[in-house]
Amino acid sequence: MGEERDGVPLTNLDQELFPGAGATKRDLVDYLDAMADRLLPVLRDRPLSVIRVLRGQDRFMQKNLPKYTPDWVPRASVWAEASHREVTYALANDRRTLFWLGNQRAVELHPALMLAGSPHPTHLIMDLDPPEEGGFGLAVAGAELVRQALADAGMSGAVKTSGAKGVHVFVPLTGDPAPEDVAAAQRAVAARAERIDPELATTAFIREDRHGKVFLDATRAGGATVAAVYSPRARPGVPVSFPVAWSDLDQVAPADFTVRTAPGLLGDRDPWAETMPAPQKLDAGLVAEGHTIPVARVQAMHEGKRRARARREAAGEA
């Protein structure tokens, strides 16, 4: 028998969400129901990419709404420069849309960094990614470096687990900064955090150059997305991205917060809203320094080509 919530038909609720999830589709829908009042403020009016996990298929990221999407799902069309086409994204602006997405097995919610129709990022974002062998403690240590680099520039942010291996730091912005200035400021924050403790942290975009250090990822800018706070992640146990007080960060683990445990831990609270500082102007010194730092992806692409050429030449001499 099918069920409905807020008039949205729901199917196969007692099936496991994906192999190894340890949770059913009903658990996901129940979670979205319990968390809607906390999720909607961070999703509202942001073009939404989702990671869906369909039975018997690999997970995939969906941006364009499928043809069968109900008319009542809010949406925004965005010109995608890379693919030279209009992409129609969902806007998760109401509970019904959340339930519809849950029924589609849209496990992960990755909102855009700017609101629909606006070119201005709303936050400066740093993503702390520990090395394969390093564990969550390294991500926490990296976040503390970022916190220090921000404080030295008169800025402050809120912190959350990514729900995967890492940590995200969000700094709310005022003054409608240009995307390239936000991206530059992020590069400068990463560079300054690396200078505080170069033994611990690195800005090396190429994985083999990180040498077991935490990666200070400044690339969550422009058209990128980041898993929203409270978003479930398509990983065993279905952990969720969860806000943590800076003082508690070294006492938690990503697996502490799942679709089953998070609502009970929160009660009626919304710690993301509570811990988020007031919006801040981008520090001009960060912007200026950042514009002197090459864009990581471009630099990595050139470096990759250079290394491949060097390998070919070495092979030719052998």
Secondary structure, DSSP 8 states (H G I E B T S, - for coil): --EEETTEEE--TTSBSSTT--SBHHHHHHHHHHHHHHHHHHHTTS-EEEEE--TTS--EEE-S--TT--TTS-EEEEEETTTTEEEEEE---SHHHHHHHHHTTEEEEEEBSS-TT--S-SEEEEEEE--TTT-HHHHHHHHHHHHHHHHHTT---EEEE-SSS-EEEEEEB-S---HHHHHHHHHHHHHHHHHH-TTTEE---SGGGSTT-EEEE----TT-B---TT-B-SSTT-BB--EE-GGGGGG--GGG-BTTTHHHHHTT--HHHHH----B---HHHHHHHTTS--HHHHHHHHHHHHHHHHHHHHHH-
